[in-house]
């Protein structure tokens, strides 16, 4: 019996040596507006480090709720959360479910307009207020893009006190988690589908990056991106955090998103450099993320900080 057991043990050891251990993928949850850019970042990260990244994209508010539910049920969720705002990841940090939040990139709200309307920045608000113009947005609370749209509506009160309520009443929440929104066929771009194909909307308040993606999509060539006038201009600062109990490779992915390679890919899709201050941080993950933001602001400063970090380890 002992001989048989010994032989089995030798076989098991041999198999363990011959067969490599299956590595777990890093899990990245991101805002829907980051789908294309962070997918490319994940692919680039995999090519450089050989680490697979499993992604899940959707409205940031709903994603934050999903993360909370996962922690409640299993004590574990994704490794990295990239949100289209600061508030949702900051909520997770306050709940003790993540490292401090870093503003890793920025976007801006624009009006994406179907062809043939002749809308400019100067006459945009007039068109938005016209009863016959169909205005579309994302869903507030569930999706930061909807929150930013509501912020734009509130700014419109600078011109006339009841503008905000008029715009909120007429806004069609066609994306971003509204359970009553029309279903967009698989493979269709939301903006192209609603503005050009079905014409359910004339103007869609959306991120600049989303408008650029729509213009590059078949059928969206004639869509117009209209910049908001200064009194309506609204910036979207995106927050990045590593989650509680994250795999060390998750921190490496967060660092890579903040690295020159990651930032270059984001810029290619129309995102701009981060602009807000870094929240107070603690722990290795927070320090590494903060250093990453330092690169964005000053390349030489980052190099010095990285050298110091290596010396301190």
C-alpha positions, 0 to 999 in steps of 0.5 A, spaced: 500 500 500 505 504 501 509 503 495 502 504 491 501 511 495 509 513 494 508 511 486 502 516 486 505 521 490 511 521 485 506 522 479 502 527 482 509 531 483 511 530 476 504 533 474 505 539 478 511 540 475 509 539 468 503 543 468 503 550 469 498 553 475 492 556 472 493 564 473 487 567 475 485 573 471 485 580 473 478 583 474 476 590 471 470 593 472 469 600 468 464 605 465 461 604 459 464 610 456 471 606 457 469 600 453 473 601 447 479 605 450 480 600 457 479 594 452 485 596 448 489 598 455 487 591 458 490 588 451 496 592 451 497 590 459 496 583 457 501 583 451 506 586 456 506 582 462 502 576 460 496 577 465 489 576 462 484 581 464 477 580 465 472 586 463 465 588 465 463 595 463 456 598 464 453 605 468 458 607 473 452 607 478 449 601 477 456 598 477 458 601 484 451 597 487 453 591 483 460 591 487 457 592 494 452 586 492 458 582 491 462 584 497 456 583 501 455 576 498 462 573 498 467 578 501 470 579 494 469 583 487 473 586 482 480 588 483 480 595 479 474 599 478 474 605 473 468 610 474 466 616 469 465 620 476 469 621 482 463 620 487 461 612 486 468 610 487 469 615 493 463 611 496 466 605 496 472 608 499 468 611 505 465 604 506 471 601 506 471 597 500 476 600 496 483 604 496 483 611 495 480 614 489 485 617 483 482 622 478 485 618 472 483 621 466 477 626 464 472 627 459 467 633 457 459 633 455 457 635 448 451 635 444 451 630 439 446 632 434 443 628 428 445 631 421 441 637 418 439 641 424 444 647 423 445 647 431 451 651 433 454 652 440 451 659 440 443 657 439 444 650 442 440 652 448 434 655 444 434 648 440 434 644 447 428 648 449 424 647 443 418 643 444 419 639 437 426 638 439 427 631 442 432 631 447 436 625 450 440 623 455 443 617 460 439 616 466 441 620 472 444 616 479 444 610 475 449 613 470 454 619 471 452 621 464 445 622 466 448 626 472 452 631 468 446 632 463 442 634 469 448 639 471 447 642 464 440 643 465 441 646 472 446 651 469 441 653 464 437 657 469 442 662 469 438 664 462 431 663 465 429 661 472 425 655 469 429 652 464 432 647 468 425 644 469 423 644 462 429 640 460 428 635 465 421 634 464 422 633 456 429 629 457 428 622 454 433 617 458 434 612 453 441 609 455 444 608 462 440 603 466 433 606 465 429 599 465 423 603 460 428 605 455 428 602 448 432 596 447 438 597 442 440 591 438 446 588 439 452 591 435 449 597 434 452 604 437 447 607 441 448 614 439 447 612 431 441 608 433 437 613 436 439 619 432 440 617 425 437 610 424 430 611 429 430 618 430 428 617 436 432 623 438 434 630 435 440 632 440 443 627 445 447 630 451 453 625 451 461 625 452 465 628 447 469 621 447 462 617 445 460 622 440 467 621 436 466 613 437 459 614 434 462 619 428 467 613 426 461 608 426 458 606 420 452 610 419 454 616 424 459 619 419 454 625 419 453 626 426 455 633 429 459 634 435 457 641 438 461 644 444 457 646 450 457 654 450 461 656 456 455 657 461 453 650 460 460 647 459 461 641 464 467 637 465 467 629 467 472 627 472 473 619 472 475 616 478 480 609 479 480 605 485 483 598 487 478 594 491 478 591 497 482 584 497 484 586 490 490 581 487 497 584 487 496 584 479 490 588 480 494 594 483 499 593 477 493 594 472 491 600 476 498 603 475 499 601 468 492 605 466 496 611 469 502 609 466 505 613 459 502 607 455 495 607 458 494 614 458 497 614 451 491 609 449 486 614 453 488 620 449 487 616 443 480 615 444 479 623 446 480 623 453 484 628 456 489 629 462 486 628 469 485 635 473 483 634 480 487 633 486 489 626 489 484 625 495 488 623 501 491 616 501 494 610 505 497 603 503 501 601 498 495 601 493 494 609 494 501 611 494 502 607 487 496 610 484 498 617 486 505 616 483 501 615 477 497 621 477 504 625 478 506 622 471 501 625 468 502 632 471 510 632 471 514 626 467 520 628 471 517 628 477 514 621 477 521 618 475 524 621 481 518 618 485 519 611 482 526 611 484 525 613 491 519 608 492 524 602 489 529 605 494 524 605 500 521 598 499 
